[in-house]
Amino acid sequence: MKTFNIMLATTAIGVLAACQPVTEAADEAEATVDAAVEVAEVEVMDPESFDNYGGYIEYVWLKAGENNSPETFSAFVADWNAATDEAGSEMSAYAYVPMQENENWDGLWVNAFPNKAARNEAWASYEAAGTEAALAAAHPGVIEPVGETYGDNAYGFYRYDAEDLPTNTMTASTGPDQTPYAVGVLACSFNEGQSWDELGAAIETSYIPWLATLDEDTSGYAMAIEVPDFETDQFDYLWKNIHQTAEGAAEGGAAWAETGAEVQAVLESIATCGEQSFSAGYVLRLNES
């Protein structure tokens, strides 16, 4: 199994003491800056370069409009898909409907891109074509942005997947009659002295072996770590559990409560996580390339 790599290394650059002679300090400052740049070029890694990099994920907050219904939303999605096909955007999309009341949004439109460059290209095409205004005119009151535009509350993450999970593979269903899957998300912050290295090791040596003990008849399951591509002091990463069915999520939760205490203690020694939030997930678009 490949190492569960998660995040990039960073380098701190020091400042010279002001008590040195001016010319000497200037020469040493220039040399220090040059050396720091060289070190930074070596040590700072592209977050998309790791073997288990799973793509760039973007969560867009939505409000349900006064004309929102399964039928009107399906029509909206069909026209959005047609516009996305015409633009040639390389992406998948999903809808997350929260199972708990949320005062900030009624749902999430989740964009999944192979990388951040594809995300930027898709948004550029979307804006240049006037897709947002066209959809709003064709489907008034179906969904609305939280803010002036959908981009006002769109949050990007780098996704990292655990490889070779000993669980049944997820299968995707599409269309208006699809069965929703279950998504659980925890926002986690590292405890003092803990880092991506400890988290990756715990997933490999504790969590994945625990998954291998589950009943083989358990429905499909996947998990991911998602790292924010924006500054926040609220959390360091999201831990995402994805179950094929709500029943499978309940079974997994019961198994965790019954036999997962030791693994949970390992994970809790590394990071502190909030309560898990649950959503019903729907496939809006699958990237076939």
C-alpha positions in Angstrom: 0.0 0.0 0.0 1.3 3.5 -0.9 2.0 6.0 1.9 -1.0 8.2 2.7 0.5 11.5 1.9 -1.6 14.5 2.6 -0.1 18.0 2.6 2.8 20.1 1.5 6.0 21.0 3.4 6.6 24.7 4.2 9.8 26.7 5.0 10.1 29.6 7.4 12.4 32.4 6.5 14.4 34.1 9.4 15.3 37.8 9.8 18.9 39.1 10.4 19.7 40.9 13.6 19.9 44.7 13.2 23.1 45.2 15.3 25.5 44.1 12.5 27.4 46.6 10.4 25.2 47.9 7.5 27.3 46.5 4.6 27.9 43.2 6.2 24.2 42.9 7.1 23.2 43.8 3.6 25.5 41.2 2.1 24.3 38.5 4.5 20.7 39.5 4.0 21.0 39.1 0.2 22.7 35.7 0.7 20.0 34.6 3.2 17.2 35.6 0.8 18.8 33.7 -2.1 19.3 30.6 0.1 15.8 30.8 1.4 14.3 30.9 -2.1 16.4 27.9 -3.1 15.2 26.0 0.0 11.6 27.0 -0.6 11.8 25.8 -4.2 13.0 22.4 -3.0 10.8 21.9 0.1 7.4 23.4 -0.9 5.5 20.7 -2.8 2.7 21.1 -5.2 -0.4 19.8 -3.3 -1.5 18.1 -6.5 1.7 16.1 -6.8 1.0 13.4 -4.2 0.1 9.9 -5.5 -3.2 9.8 -3.6 -4.3 13.2 -4.8 -8.0 12.8 -5.7 -8.9 16.1 -7.3 -10.1 19.6 -6.5 -13.4 19.8 -4.7 -15.5 22.9 -4.5 -18.6 23.5 -2.3 -21.1 26.1 -3.4 -23.7 27.2 -0.9 -27.3 27.3 -2.2 -30.7 28.4 -1.1 -33.9 26.7 -2.4 -36.1 29.1 -4.3 -39.8 29.5 -4.1 -40.3 27.3 -7.2 -38.0 24.6 -6.1 -39.2 21.0 -6.6 -37.7 17.7 -7.8 -39.1 18.4 -11.3 -37.9 22.0 -11.6 -34.5 21.2 -10.2 -34.1 18.3 -12.6 -34.9 20.7 -15.5 -32.3 23.2 -14.2 -29.7 20.5 -13.9 -30.4 19.3 -17.5 -29.9 22.8 -18.9 -26.8 23.3 -16.7 -25.3 20.0 -18.0 -26.0 21.1 -21.6 -24.2 24.4 -21.0 -21.3 22.5 -19.4 -21.1 20.1 -22.3 -21.0 23.0 -24.7 -18.2 24.7 -22.7 -16.2 21.4 -22.6 -15.6 21.7 -18.9 -13.9 18.7 -17.3 -15.9 18.1 -14.1 -18.4 16.1 -12.2 -21.0 17.6 -9.9 -23.1 16.5 -7.0 -25.9 17.9 -4.7 -25.7 17.5 -0.9 -28.9 18.0 0.9 -28.3 18.3 4.7 -30.1 16.0 7.0 -29.9 18.5 9.8 -31.2 22.0 9.8 -28.6 24.5 8.6 -29.1 28.3 8.8 -26.4 29.1 6.3 -27.6 27.2 3.3 -30.3 24.7 2.1 -28.0 22.6 0.1 -24.5 22.3 -1.4 -23.7 22.1 -5.1 -20.4 20.2 -5.1 -18.1 20.6 -8.1 -15.3 18.0 -8.6 -12.4 18.8 -10.9 -9.3 16.8 -11.8 -7.2 19.8 -10.7 -7.5 23.5 -9.8 -6.6 24.6 -13.3 -9.7 22.8 -14.7 -11.7 24.5 -12.0 -10.5 28.0 -13.1 -11.1 27.1 -16.8 -14.7 26.0 -16.0 -15.6 29.1 -14.1 -14.1 31.3 -16.8 -16.2 29.6 -19.4 -19.3 29.8 -17.2 -18.9 33.5 -16.7 -17.9 34.3 -20.3 -21.0 32.5 -21.6 -23.4 34.2 -19.1 -24.6 30.8 -18.0 -25.7 31.9 -14.5 -28.0 34.7 -15.9 -29.4 32.4 -18.6 -30.2 29.6 -16.1 -31.8 32.1 -13.7 -34.0 33.5 -16.6 -35.0 30.0 -17.8 -35.6 28.6 -14.3 -36.6 31.4 -12.0 -36.9 30.7 -8.3 -35.5 27.1 -8.5 -32.2 27.7 -6.7 -30.5 30.9 -5.6 -26.9 31.8 -4.5 -26.0 32.7 -1.0 -24.7 36.1 -1.9 -24.8 38.0 -5.1 -23.4 35.2 -7.2 -22.7 31.5 -6.7 -19.0 32.2 -6.6 -19.4 34.4 -3.5 -19.7 31.3 -1.3 -17.7 28.7 -3.2 -15.0 27.0 -1.2 -12.2 24.9 -2.7 -10.4 21.9 -1.2 -7.6 19.6 -2.3 -8.8 16.0 -1.9 -6.7 13.0 -0.9 -8.0 9.5 -1.1 -7.1 6.5 1.0 -5.9 3.8 -1.4 -6.8 0.1 -1.5 -9.7 0.4 1.0 -10.8 -3.1 2.1 -14.5 -2.2 1.5 -17.0 -2.7 -1.2 -16.6 -0.2 -4.1 -19.1 2.6 -4.4 -21.3 2.6 -7.5 -22.9 5.7 -8.9 -26.5 6.0 -10.0 -27.7 9.1 -11.9 -30.9 10.7 -13.1 -34.0 12.0 -11.2 -34.9 8.5 -9.8 -31.5 7.8 -8.3 -31.1 6.5 -4.8 -29.2 9.0 -2.7 -25.9 8.0 -1.0 -24.9 9.2 2.5 -22.2 11.7 3.2 -20.8 12.4 6.7 -18.3 15.2 7.2 -16.2 16.2 10.2 -14.1 19.4 10.5 -10.9 18.6 12.3 -8.0 20.5 13.8 -4.6 19.1 14.7 -3.8 18.8 18.4 -0.5 20.5 19.5 2.5 18.7 18.1 0.5 16.6 15.6 0.7 16.9 11.9 -0.2 15.3 8.5 2.5 12.6 9.1 0.8 11.3 12.2 -2.7 11.4 10.6 -1.5 9.6 7.5 0.2 6.9 9.6 -2.9 6.5 11.7 -5.1 6.0 8.7 -2.8 3.4 7.3 -2.0 1.4 10.4 -5.2 1.8 12.5 -8.2 2.9 10.5 -7.8 0.9 7.3 -7.1 -2.4 9.3 -10.2 -1.7 11.3 -12.2 -1.4 8.0 -10.9 -4.8 7.1 -12.7 -6.3 10.1 -16.1 -5.3 8.9 -18.7 -7.7 7.4 -18.1 -8.3 3.7 -21.8 -7.6 3.0 -21.5 -4.0 4.2 -22.5 -1.6 1.4 -20.0 0.5 -0.5 -17.8 2.9 1.4 -15.1 5.5 0.6 -13.3 8.1 2.6 -11.3 11.2 1.9 -9.3 13.9 3.6 -10.0 17.4 2.1 -7.6 20.3 2.8 -8.9 23.9 2.4 -7.5 26.0 -0.3 -8.3 29.1 1.7 -7.2 30.6 5.0 -9.2 29.6 8.0 -8.6 29.2 11.7 -11.7 27.0 12.1 -10.2 23.7 11.1 -7.2 22.1 9.3 -9.0 19.5 7.2 -12.3 17.7 6.6 -12.7 14.0 7.1 -15.4 12.7 4.7 -17.2 9.4 5.0 -19.2 8.3 1.9 -21.6 5.4 2.2 -23.6 3.8 -0.7 -26.8 4.0 1.4 -28.1 5.6 4.5 -28.6 2.0 5.9 -24.9 1.3 5.2 -24.0 4.5 7.1 -26.1 3.4 10.1 -24.4 0.0 10.0 -21.0 1.5 9.8 -21.8 3.8 12.7 -23.0 0.9 14.8 -19.8 -1.1 14.0 -17.7 1.9 15.0 -19.5 2.3 18.3 -19.1 -1.4 19.0 -15.5 -2.1 17.9 -13.8 1.2 16.9 -12.9 2.6 20.3 -9.2 1.9 20.1 -8.9 3.4 16.6 -11.0 6.4 17.7 -8.6 7.0 20.6 -5.6 7.0 18.2 -7.3 9.5 15.9 -8.5 11.7 18.8 -4.9 11.9 20.0 -4.0 13.5 16.7 -6.8 15.8 16.0 -10.0 17.2 17.6 -13.1 17.0 15.4 -16.5 18.5 15.6 -19.8 16.6 15.4 -20.3 14.8 12.1 -22.8 16.4 9.8 -24.8 14.2 7.5 -26.2 14.9 4.0 -28.0 13.0 1.3 -25.9 13.0 -1.9 -27.1 13.0 -5.5 -25.1 12.8 -8.7 -25.7 15.7 -11.0 -22.9 15.0 -13.5 -20.2 12.4 -14.0 -17.0 13.3 -15.9 -16.5 10.4 -18.3 -13.0 11.4 -19.4 
